[in-house]
Amino acid sequence: MLEDAERGSLTAPVAPAPRKIRLFGLDFDDLTQVGLVDRLGEAIRERRSCWVVTVNVNLLCIAERDPGIRKLIGRANVITADGMPIVWMSRLKGRRLQARVTGSDLLPLLAVRAAAARWRLFLCGGAPGVAERAAEHLGQLAPGVQVVGTASPTFASDAVVTEPSANQQLIAAIRAAEPDVLIVALGAPKQERWIRHHFDTGALAVPVAVGVGASLDFLAGTQHRAPAWMRRSGLEWVHRALTQPKRLGPRYARDALTFARVAGRELLRPRATRVAS
């Protein structure tokens, strides 16, 4: 654990990255995976709240269909492009994002840095046992990493995800563990709603919170991630749709239509701009 003087108390949100690129109505932080870990380290050292949203095509399409979700994502302290189509669009618009920055690729890097810096991690999400297995895998990747808690919350519906009665024990467990980084794998946009609500209410006394979707399942081995060449080629969705056709097939079909519309609209807009800090 960090010394008390270093841990301090949470203050204002972490300062935005110097370089942001506006695409699809969102301000994406122009970061690499390592650069994101560096930013999280700054937030932890300064005890400043930092909420990270990794926006993939699915979340982008959800935001297109639900303006409330777009507004919610826009409140994040860091927004990264977790999808090659988003990176490609930045290139077409003449303002290249450096890289695709994903929650799944973040976790191994984060674990290694956390082990060296003695950051405390809490894993929240997945089916029963998934977070524990993911924690074991992180321990193998980064010996000495401190995973100070795990949880596999279930909510009766999306409507109750922020209700106090459904979160009392979970929030108490997180606060008791005193993590520096909270990893939330509830799926989008549930995890984004959950994190933002509990930051706003002051219930989350944690510097960093990151929504990571299915990343804990990948670590635990309950789901298999696409090969690296498919991820580089923007075909990870194909792999996921083939491995989970009943659950993900309809979602990706709908997202393909939505993304075609938003991509066409984006191409007709003026060239992407960098947003000064």
C-alpha positions as CSV (number, residue, x, y, z in Angstrom):
1,M,0.0,0.0,0.0
2,L,1.2,3.5,-0.6
3,E,2.2,5.6,2.4
4,D,-0.7,7.6,3.9
5,A,0.9,10.8,2.9
6,E,1.1,9.7,-0.7
7,R,-2.4,8.2,-0.7
8,G,-4.0,11.4,0.7
9,S,-7.6,12.1,-0.1
10,L,-9.4,12.2,-3.4
11,T,-9.6,15.7,-5.0
12,A,-10.5,17.1,-8.4
13,P,-10.5,14.8,-11.5
14,V,-7.1,14.1,-13.1
15,A,-6.1,16.8,-15.6
16,P,-6.9,15.8,-19.2
17,A,-4.2,14.5,-21.6
18,P,-2.5,17.2,-23.6
19,R,-3.7,15.7,-26.9
20,K,-7.3,14.8,-27.6
21,I,-8.9,14.1,-31.0
22,R,-12.6,14.6,-31.6
23,L,-14.4,11.9,-33.5
24,F,-18.0,10.7,-33.5
25,G,-18.8,13.5,-31.1
26,L,-16.3,12.3,-28.4
27,D,-12.9,13.5,-27.4
28,F,-10.5,10.6,-27.6
29,D,-7.3,10.7,-25.7
30,D,-4.3,10.1,-28.0
31,L,-2.5,7.5,-25.9
32,T,-0.7,4.2,-26.2
33,Q,-1.3,1.4,-23.8
34,V,1.8,2.3,-21.9
35,G,0.8,6.0,-21.9
36,L,-2.6,5.0,-20.4
37,V,-0.8,3.2,-17.6
38,D,1.3,6.3,-17.0
39,R,-1.8,8.4,-16.7
40,L,-3.3,6.0,-14.2
41,G,-0.1,6.3,-12.2
42,E,-0.3,10.0,-12.1
43,A,-3.9,9.8,-10.8
44,I,-2.9,7.3,-8.1
45,R,0.1,9.4,-7.0
46,E,-2.0,12.6,-6.8
47,R,-5.0,10.8,-5.4
48,R,-7.2,12.3,-8.1
49,S,-10.3,10.5,-9.4
50,C,-9.8,9.2,-12.9
51,W,-12.5,7.3,-14.8
52,V,-11.4,5.6,-18.0
53,V,-13.8,4.5,-20.7
54,T,-12.5,2.3,-23.5
55,V,-14.9,2.9,-26.4
56,N,-15.3,0.1,-28.9
57,V,-17.7,0.0,-31.9
58,N,-20.4,-1.5,-29.8
59,L,-20.3,1.2,-27.2
60,L,-20.1,3.8,-29.9
61,C,-23.2,2.4,-31.5
62,I,-25.0,2.3,-28.1
63,A,-24.2,6.0,-27.7
64,E,-25.5,6.7,-31.1
65,R,-28.8,5.1,-30.2
66,D,-29.0,6.6,-26.7
67,P,-27.9,10.2,-26.4
68,G,-27.9,9.8,-22.6
69,I,-25.1,7.3,-22.9
70,R,-23.1,9.6,-25.2
71,K,-23.4,12.4,-22.6
72,L,-22.4,10.0,-19.9
73,I,-19.3,8.8,-21.8
74,G,-18.4,12.4,-22.4
75,R,-17.9,12.9,-18.7
76,A,-15.1,10.4,-18.5
77,N,-11.6,11.7,-17.6
78,V,-10.0,9.5,-20.2
79,I,-11.6,8.1,-23.4
80,T,-9.6,5.6,-25.5
81,A,-10.3,4.0,-28.9
82,D,-10.9,0.3,-28.2
83,G,-11.6,-0.5,-31.8
84,M,-9.6,-0.5,-35.0
85,P,-12.5,1.1,-37.0
86,I,-12.2,4.1,-34.7
87,V,-8.4,4.3,-35.2
88,W,-8.9,4.0,-39.0
89,M,-11.4,6.8,-39.0
90,S,-8.9,9.0,-37.2
91,R,-6.4,8.4,-40.1
92,L,-9.0,9.1,-42.7
93,K,-9.8,12.4,-41.0
94,G,-6.1,13.3,-41.0
95,R,-5.5,13.2,-37.2
96,R,-4.0,9.8,-36.4
97,L,-4.7,8.2,-33.0
98,Q,-1.4,6.5,-32.0
99,A,-3.0,3.2,-31.2
100,R,-5.9,1.1,-30.3
101,V,-6.1,1.1,-26.5
102,T,-8.1,-1.7,-25.0
103,G,-9.1,-2.8,-21.5
104,S,-8.0,-6.4,-22.3
105,D,-4.5,-5.3,-23.3
106,L,-4.4,-2.9,-20.3
107,L,-4.7,-5.4,-17.6
108,P,-1.4,-7.3,-18.0
109,L,0.6,-4.1,-18.3
110,L,-1.3,-2.6,-15.3
111,A,-0.5,-5.7,-13.2
112,V,3.2,-5.5,-13.9
113,R,3.3,-1.8,-13.1
114,A,1.1,-2.4,-10.0
115,A,3.4,-5.0,-8.7
116,A,6.4,-2.7,-9.0
117,A,4.6,0.4,-7.6
118,R,2.6,-1.6,-5.0
119,W,-0.8,-0.4,-6.3
120,R,-3.8,-2.2,-5.0
121,L,-6.3,-3.7,-7.4
122,F,-9.9,-4.8,-7.0
123,L,-11.6,-6.9,-9.7
124,C,-15.3,-6.6,-10.0
125,G,-17.4,-8.5,-12.5
126,G,-17.9,-11.7,-14.4
127,A,-19.8,-14.8,-13.3
128,P,-19.0,-16.3,-9.9
129,G,-15.4,-17.4,-9.8
130,V,-14.3,-15.4,-12.8
131,A,-12.7,-12.5,-10.9
132,E,-10.9,-14.9,-8.6
133,R,-9.4,-16.9,-11.6
134,A,-8.5,-13.6,-13.3
135,A,-6.7,-12.5,-10.1
136,E,-4.7,-15.8,-10.1
137,H,-3.7,-15.3,-13.7
138,L,-2.6,-11.7,-13.0
139,G,-0.5,-13.1,-10.1
140,Q,1.3,-15.4,-12.5
141,L,1.9,-12.6,-15.0
142,A,3.1,-10.2,-12.3
143,P,4.3,-11.9,-9.2
144,G,3.7,-9.7,-6.2
145,V,0.7,-7.9,-7.6
146,Q,-1.8,-7.0,-4.9
147,V,-5.3,-8.0,-5.8
148,V,-7.0,-6.9,-2.6
149,G,-10.5,-7.9,-3.5
150,T,-12.8,-9.6,-6.0
151,A,-16.5,-9.5,-6.5
152,S,-19.1,-11.0,-9.0
153,P,-22.2,-8.8,-8.5
154,T,-25.5,-9.7,-10.1
155,F,-28.2,-7.3,-10.7
156,A,-31.8,-8.3,-11.4
157,S,-32.0,-5.8,-14.3
158,D,-30.1,-2.8,-15.7
159,A,-32.6,-0.6,-14.0
160,V,-31.4,-1.6,-10.5
161,V,-27.6,-1.3,-11.2
162,T,-27.3,1.9,-9.3
163,E,-29.9,1.3,-6.6
164,P,-28.3,1.5,-3.1
165,S,-30.0,-1.7,-1.9
166,A,-28.4,-3.6,-4.7
167,N,-25.0,-2.2,-4.1
168,Q,-24.6,-1.9,-0.3
169,Q,-22.5,-4.9,0.3
170,L,-20.4,-4.5,-2.9
171,I,-19.6,-0.8,-2.1
172,A,-18.7,-1.7,1.5
173,A,-16.3,-4.5,0.3
174,I,-14.6,-2.1,-2.1
175,R,-14.2,0.6,0.5
176,A,-12.9,-1.8,3.1
177,A,-10.3,-3.1,0.6
178,E,-9.0,0.4,-0.2
179,P,-7.9,-0.3,-3.8
180,D,-6.0,2.2,-5.9
181,V,-7.5,0.8,-9.1
182,L,-11.0,-0.6,-9.5
183,I,-11.5,-2.9,-12.6
184,V,-15.2,-3.2,-13.5
185,A,-16.3,-5.8,-15.9
186,L,-20.1,-5.5,-16.0
187,G,-20.5,-5.0,-19.7
188,A,-21.3,-1.8,-21.6
189,P,-23.1,0.4,-20.8
190,K,-23.9,-1.0,-17.4
191,Q,-20.3,-0.7,-16.1
192,E,-20.2,3.0,-17.3
193,R,-23.5,3.8,-15.5
194,W,-22.3,2.0,-12.4
195,I,-18.9,3.7,-12.2
196,R,-20.2,7.2,-12.9
197,H,-23.1,6.9,-10.5
198,H,-20.9,5.8,-7.6
199,F,-18.2,8.4,-8.4
200,D,-20.9,11.1,-8.4
201,T,-22.4,10.0,-5.0
202,G,-18.9,9.8,-3.4
203,A,-19.4,6.1,-2.7
204,L,-16.2,5.1,-4.6
205,A,-13.2,6.4,-2.6
206,V,-10.8,5.0,-5.3
207,P,-8.5,7.0,-7.5
208,V,-8.9,5.0,-10.7
209,A,-11.9,3.1,-12.2
210,V,-11.8,1.4,-15.6
211,G,-14.6,-0.5,-17.4
212,V,-13.1,-3.5,-19.2
213,G,-16.1,-5.5,-20.5
214,A,-15.2,-9.2,-21.1
215,S,-11.5,-8.7,-20.1
216,L,-11.8,-10.7,-16.9
217,D,-13.3,-13.6,-18.8
218,F,-10.4,-13.5,-21.2
219,L,-7.9,-13.6,-18.3
220,A,-9.8,-16.4,-16.5
221,G,-10.0,-18.4,-19.7
222,T,-13.8,-18.6,-19.7
223,Q,-13.8,-16.8,-23.1
224,H,-11.1,-17.0,-25.7
225,R,-9.9,-13.8,-27.3
226,A,-9.4,-13.5,-31.0
227,P,-5.9,-14.1,-32.4
228,A,-3.6,-11.1,-32.6
229,W,-3.9,-10.8,-36.4
230,M,-7.6,-10.6,-36.2
231,R,-7.4,-7.9,-33.5
232,R,-5.0,-5.9,-35.7
233,S,-7.2,-6.3,-38.7
234,G,-10.3,-5.1,-36.9
235,L,-11.9,-8.5,-37.1
236,E,-12.1,-9.3,-33.4
237,W,-15.9,-8.9,-33.6
238,V,-16.0,-11.7,-36.2
239,H,-14.3,-14.1,-33.8
240,R,-16.6,-13.2,-30.9
241,A,-19.7,-13.5,-33.1
242,L,-18.6,-17.0,-34.3
243,T,-17.8,-18.1,-30.7
244,Q,-21.0,-16.7,-29.2
245,P,-23.5,-16.5,-32.2
246,K,-26.8,-16.6,-30.2
247,R,-25.7,-13.8,-27.8
248,L,-23.5,-11.6,-30.0
249,G,-24.7,-12.3,-33.6
250,P,-27.8,-10.1,-33.5
251,R,-25.8,-7.4,-31.6
252,Y,-23.1,-7.2,-34.2
253,A,-25.6,-7.2,-37.1
254,R,-27.4,-4.2,-35.6
255,D,-24.1,-2.5,-34.8
256,A,-22.9,-3.0,-38.4
257,L,-25.8,-1.0,-39.7
258,T,-25.5,1.7,-37.0
259,F,-21.7,2.1,-37.5
260,A,-22.1,2.4,-41.3
261,R,-24.4,5.3,-40.7
262,V,-22.3,7.1,-38.1
263,A,-19.1,6.4,-40.1
264,G,-20.6,8.0,-43.3
265,R,-21.8,11.0,-41.3
266,E,-18.3,11.4,-39.7
267,L,-16.6,11.3,-43.1
268,L,-18.8,14.2,-44.3
269,R,-17.8,16.4,-41.3
270,P,-14.8,18.7,-41.4
271,R,-11.5,17.1,-40.7
272,A,-11.0,15.9,-37.1
273,T,-9.5,18.4,-34.8
274,R,-7.1,18.2,-31.9
275,V,-8.7,19.5,-28.7
276,A,-6.2,21.5,-26.6
277,S,-6.0,20.8,-22.9
